[in-house]
Every structure is written in C-alpha cells, then in structure tokens.
Amino acid sequence: MTLRAEEVNAFLAHFEEKKEYIRAFPGCNGLRLIRSVDQPNILFTYSHWADAADLEAYRHSELFKSTWTYVKTLFEERAEAWSAIVIADL
C-alpha cells in the first residue's frame, strides 16, 4: 500500500487498533505489517490463512469492510493484493 506520507501515522494507529481482531479471525494463522526500507510510506500487510475459504470469509466480513473503507482513504496510489502459496520454506 502506498500511503500519502502525512497519513502513515493514521494508518499505523488504525492497524494497532484492528490487528488483534484480524489476527483472531477464524482461520488467520499469522499477520505481519512490513514497511519499505527506502520508502517509509509504502507498507505491506502479510497474512497467513488456513485455507482460501477462511480468507474469503474474512474478505466478506464486516471487520474487513469497515477496516478497508477507512484505510483506502489514506492511499496515495491504488493498492494491490496478491494471494500466494509457499513452495519452499528454508
């Protein structure tokens, strides 16, 4: 997510408020917030889900909808999202 620089602290505060709810959502096996070293207004959330159905349930939840409604107002650029699987864990 590329945030407007002046909105980074607002995002961090919102993430702090919501992270335990996201982490406690059924099927969520992990949640990380990652920041770019070179561009501190670029952040990534990384979540690990038990299966695709759990992720879909989260994406259709009121928690996601309310969180995303707020967070997207902070963006400088359109956000991107990917789903991926681990093919090697070394």
C-alpha positions as CSV (number, residue, x, y, z in Angstrom):
1,M,0.0,0.0,0.0
2,T,1.4,3.4,-0.9
3,L,0.0,5.8,1.6
4,R,0.1,9.6,1.5
5,A,3.1,10.5,3.7
6,E,1.0,12.6,6.0
7,E,-1.3,9.6,6.6
8,V,1.2,7.0,7.6
9,N,0.7,7.6,11.4
10,A,-3.0,7.4,11.0
11,F,-2.7,4.1,9.3
12,L,-0.3,2.8,11.9
13,A,-2.7,3.8,14.7
14,H,-5.6,2.1,12.8
15,F,-3.6,-1.1,12.3
16,E,-2.7,-1.1,16.0
17,E,-6.4,-0.8,16.9
18,K,-7.5,-3.6,14.5
19,K,-4.6,-6.1,14.4
20,E,-5.8,-8.3,17.3
21,Y,-9.3,-8.6,15.7
22,I,-7.8,-9.6,12.4
23,R,-5.4,-12.0,14.0
24,A,-8.3,-13.6,16.0
25,F,-10.4,-14.0,12.9
26,P,-11.2,-17.7,12.3
27,G,-8.5,-19.2,10.0
28,C,-5.9,-16.4,10.4
29,N,-2.7,-18.1,11.3
30,G,-0.5,-15.0,11.2
31,L,-0.4,-11.3,10.5
32,R,2.6,-9.1,9.8
33,L,3.0,-5.4,9.0
34,I,6.0,-4.7,6.8
35,R,7.5,-1.3,5.8
36,S,9.7,-0.5,2.8
37,V,13.2,0.4,3.9
38,D,13.6,3.0,1.1
39,Q,10.1,4.5,1.1
40,P,8.5,4.7,4.6
41,N,5.1,5.4,3.2
42,I,4.9,2.0,1.5
43,L,3.6,-0.7,3.8
44,F,2.5,-4.3,3.3
45,T,0.3,-6.5,5.3
46,Y,1.1,-10.1,5.2
47,S,-1.4,-12.6,6.5
48,H,-1.4,-16.4,6.5
49,W,-4.7,-18.2,6.3
50,A,-5.6,-21.8,6.9
51,D,-7.3,-22.0,3.6
52,A,-8.8,-20.0,0.8
53,A,-12.3,-20.2,2.3
54,D,-11.2,-18.6,5.5
55,L,-9.6,-15.7,3.6
56,E,-12.8,-15.3,1.6
57,A,-14.9,-15.3,4.8
58,Y,-12.6,-12.5,6.1
59,R,-12.9,-10.5,2.9
60,H,-16.7,-10.6,3.2
61,S,-16.7,-9.8,6.9
62,E,-17.9,-6.6,8.5
63,L,-14.4,-6.3,10.1
64,F,-12.7,-6.2,6.6
65,K,-15.3,-3.9,5.1
66,S,-15.1,-1.3,7.8
67,T,-11.3,-1.5,8.0
68,W,-10.8,-1.3,4.3
69,T,-13.3,1.6,3.9
70,Y,-11.2,3.7,6.2
71,V,-7.7,2.5,5.1
72,K,-8.4,3.2,1.4
73,T,-9.0,6.9,2.1
74,L,-5.3,7.1,3.2
75,F,-3.8,5.8,-0.1
76,E,-1.6,7.8,-2.4
77,E,-1.9,5.1,-5.1
78,R,-4.3,2.3,-5.7
79,A,-3.4,-0.7,-3.5
80,E,-2.5,-4.1,-4.9
81,A,-3.2,-7.5,-3.3
82,W,-1.9,-11.0,-4.1
83,S,-2.6,-14.5,-2.9
84,A,0.3,-16.8,-2.9
85,I,1.5,-20.2,-1.6
86,V,4.8,-21.1,-0.1
87,I,6.7,-23.5,-2.3
88,A,9.8,-23.8,-0.2
89,D,10.4,-22.9,3.4
90,L,14.1,-22.9,4.1
